[in-house]
Amino acid sequence: MKLRVWVSPQARVEIRELVAWWRENRPAAASHLPQELQRVLRLLAEAPNTGTPYPVDGIEGVRRYRLKGTPYAVYNQVDQAEGMVKVASVWSSMRGSGPHL
């Protein structure tokens, strides 16, 4: 069963900033990141348990799925009761810390 994908306000800001940075700094591959992000969101809707478990104290069921060709990952949880995948963050450890979940 295909689930809905909900992107948190925080993740929306992260995505906007990341796509803007990517287009400015990776002009030869400007469309790669937006296309890869769309691919991953579609994949999570169809296969919500895709990705690697990402342990977080006090939060159960967080998973991480890496965006190919980038250092970024989508951090999400599946909410079966609501029939959705909740995207909490799109983040890279290169930022010096973990995602804000």
Secondary structure as UniProt FT lines:
FT   STRAND          4..7
FT   HELIX           9..25
FT   HELIX           27..29
FT   TURN            30..31
FT   HELIX           32..46
FT   TURN            48..49
FT   STRAND          52..53
FT   TURN            57..58
FT   STRAND          63..66
FT   TURN            68..69
FT   STRAND          73..79
FT   TURN            80..83
FT   STRAND          84..91
FT   HELIX           93..95
//
